[in-house]
Amino acid sequence: MSRDFKQIFKDYQKKYHLCHWLDKNEQVASNEGEVFWQYCGLTDDFKEELVNAVIETFFKDKEYLYLCISPSKTDLINKELVAGRIAEQLHKKDIGITDESFDKMIHFTSYGVYKKGINQGFDKVRKRSDNQSLQVSFFTNVIEEKTKLIPSYLNEYLRLIEKDLYKNYGGTMESLWIDIELVEKQEPYPFRFQKRVNSPSSYTDPYTYNVGHFSIKPDFNLLDKLQSKSLICLYLIDLLCESINELSNRKKALGDFDFSTFQSDFIEACEKVKSILK
């Protein structure tokens, strides 16, 4: 069967970024610092017997493995030959090896160390658990020259509101993202509900599930007239309070989400922050 090895190399790179890397106890690492890197050496110091043993144990039921060096240097070879090929090339480039289903990987770096990982797969759709709190997040990263300083004095107050809203409101939504558009020519977008987003929710999960997302845009004529940091923050927080009406007619997407309680908590959290600013 003909194989497109350039595509296989691309698939390896994609799976690499979704891989669960293992710690020293052969368990999935919960953060980058726990990932276990083992020394294997380079050139004359390359520990071929060690690498052979690791490959044999890790891929014990496989006869052939993909050796992924570059788009033009990717191949399917007998497992017994892999360590020798790595020894020849590792001082030049990083090298990955994986089984044909991409379920397991070993990634070798040109520094002479390697790590092992497994691909467990990720759900395309996930139901929100009944006891899960809503994660509200505000974003102010779309800016222009005249608004570039606003995030530096607004974000600390937004974090306080986020913290107060970390509660269980039921329904389908796990995360609510609200963007504050600080570019005058940028148009806001209405509420949308996405079942899976390519945004890591943790080190071990590259996706965020059940996300509500919309943006708001200030009146720039009014914003330009506000002369103090506190007045700008007060105005934008008031705008946020008004914006949550976006959720009031989203019953189909949000299920039994308790909008009334959420709205009350949202307003209370905003008022608490405004009392600090006044």
N, C-alpha and C positions, 0 to 999 in steps of 0.2 A: 504494500500500500504506500502510495506517494505521500510524503509529509512536507508540510510547509514549515520549515524550521525557523524562518524569520518570524512567522506568526507564533510559533511555540516559544520563541525567546520573549516576544511581547507578552504572551500569556504568563510566562514565568515572572516577568517584572510586575504584572498586575497582581498575581497571586502572592508575590513576595510582600507586597504592601498590605495584604489581608491576612498574612500568616500570623499564627500565635507562636511566638518564640518561647523556648523552654528555659527553665531555670536549672540550677545545678542538681535538683532532685527530679529532673525530667518531668516537671509539672509546668503548666502554662504560667509564664511570668506575668505578674500584674502590673509591672511598669518596666521601663527601659533599663533601670538600674539592676533589676533582678535577672535579666537575660544572661545566660551563662555562655561566655566566650572561652573556647579551649584553644590553646596554642598548638599549632601543627608545623610551624617552621616554613622556611622558604629555601629553594634551590638545594644546596648540599645539606642543609639542616632540615629539609622536609622529612617529616616522620611518616613515611609511606606505610609502614606496617600498622601504625596506630590508625591512620586514616582508613586503611583497608578494613580494619576490625570494626571501626565505627560505622562505616558504610554497610558492612555485612550484617551487623546487629540491627541497625536502624531500618534497613530495607531488606530484612531477612527473607521475605517471601517474594522478592522481586528479582527477575533475571536481568532486565534491561533498565537503564536509567537515562533520562535526558541530562546531558552535560551542556550547560548554558554559559557561554563566555561572551558572545556578541551575536548580533543578528546573522552574521556570516559564519560564525563558529559555534553553532549549536548542533548537537547530534544526539542520536539514540544509540548508546553503546552498551556492551556487556558490562555488568556491574563489576566484574573482576578487573576490568581495564581502567576504571574511572580514576583511581588514585594515581596511577601512572600519568594519565593525561593532565590531572590537576598539577602534579609535580612539575610538568613541563611548562605550564602557563601561569601559575599563580603569582609569580613575581612581577608579572606584567599587568594582570587585570583581576578584578574580583570574578569569582566563578560560583555558579549555583548548580546544584544537582537536585533532581526531583524525580519521583516516579511518574508514570504516564498519566495518572489521574490528578497529579499535583496535590495529593493528599499529604505528602511529607516533603520537607526540603532541608538541605544543608547548604548554608551559604558561607563560602570561604572568601576572606578579604586578601588583598595584596599585601597586607601587613603580616600575614601568616597566622591568622586566627579564624575560627569558624563558629557558627551557632546552628542549632537544630530547631526545626519548627514543624508545626502541623497546621493544616487548613481544615477547620471544622465546618466551614460553611456558615452562611448567615441567612436568616429568614428574610423573605421579601416582604412579608406582612407579619406584624406582631400585635397581639392584643394587649392593651394596657392592663396591668394588674390592678385589682380592686383597691389595694392599699397604697398605691403609688401617688406621691405628691407631684404637683405640677411644677415644672422647672420653667420659670419665666426669665427671659433674657432680653435686655435692651442693647442695641448696637448703634454706635455713632461713628462708624469707621468710613463712611462716605462723606468726605469733606472737600472744601475748596479753600483757597487762600484766606478769604475773609472769615471763614468759620473754623479754621484749623485749631484754634485754641479752645473752642467750646467743649470738646470731650474731656479736656484736662481738668475742668472744674465742674462738669456735669456728672461724669461717670461715678464719682464716689456716692452721689445721692441716688443714682439709679441702682447701684449695688444694694443699698439699704432697702429700696422698694422690692427688689428681687427677693431678698431674704425674707421679708414679711409675707410674701405671696407664696412661699414654698409650703403649700398645703394641698390636701386632697380635695379636689372639687368634683370628682367623679367624671363620667363621660369617657371619651375615647382619646383625648389629647394628653400626651406626655410632656410636650414642650410647647411653649408659646414664645415666638421670636418677634420682636417689634423693632424695626429699623427706624431711626430718626434720620431722614434725608437732609443733609446739610450742604447740598449742592443745589443752587437755585434752578438750574435747568433740568434737574433730575425729577421725574414725575413719580409720585407715590403709587404703590400697587395695592389692590384690595386683598382681603383675606383669602388665603388658600390653605388647604389642608393636605399634607403630604404624608403618605404612609411610611416612606423611608427616604432619608436624605443622606447624601454622601458627606457626612460631617461626623467625625469621631465623637462618640459619647463617652468613651473611656479608652485606655490603652489597648484593651482586648476587643473592643467593638468599634469598627470603623464607620458605623452608621448611627444615626439618630432616628428613632421611630415616632410616628404619630405626631407630626409637627404642625402647629398652626403658625402662620407667618404672614405678616403684612407690614406696611410701612406708613409713616406719617411725614408730612412736610410742613414746616412752619411758613407763616406769611413773612416773606423776606423783607417786605416794606416795613412791617412792624419790628421785625428782628433787628433791622439796621438802626432803628431809633432807640433801642434799649442800650443804655450806657454802662450798666454795671453787670458784673457776673451774676449776682443774686437775682436781678430782674430777668436776665436771660434764662436762668435755671427755672425760676418760677413760671415763666411763660411756657417753656417747653414741658414742664411737668403738668401744667394745666391742660396742655394739648394732649398729653398722654391720657389723662383722665377722660377726656372727651372721646378718645380714639377707641376705647374698649367697647363702644356700642357696635363696633364691627362684628362682635361675637354674638350679639343678641338674636340674630336671625339665622344662625348656623346650626340649627337643631339636627339637620340631616347628617352633617359631618361630625358633630361633636357629641351626639347621643344625649345621655342624661347629664351633661355638664351643668353644674349648678351656677348658672350665670349670675343670678341675683346675689348669692353670697360672694362670688368672685368680684363682682362690681363693687359691692360694699367694702370688701377688704382692700381692693385696689384704691378706692377713693381714700380710705382711712390711712393707708400706707403713704399715699401722696401728701395728704394733709400733715402727717407727722413730719415728713421731710420739709414741707413748706414752712412749718413752724420753726425749723432750724435756720432756714434761709432768711426769714423776716427779721 
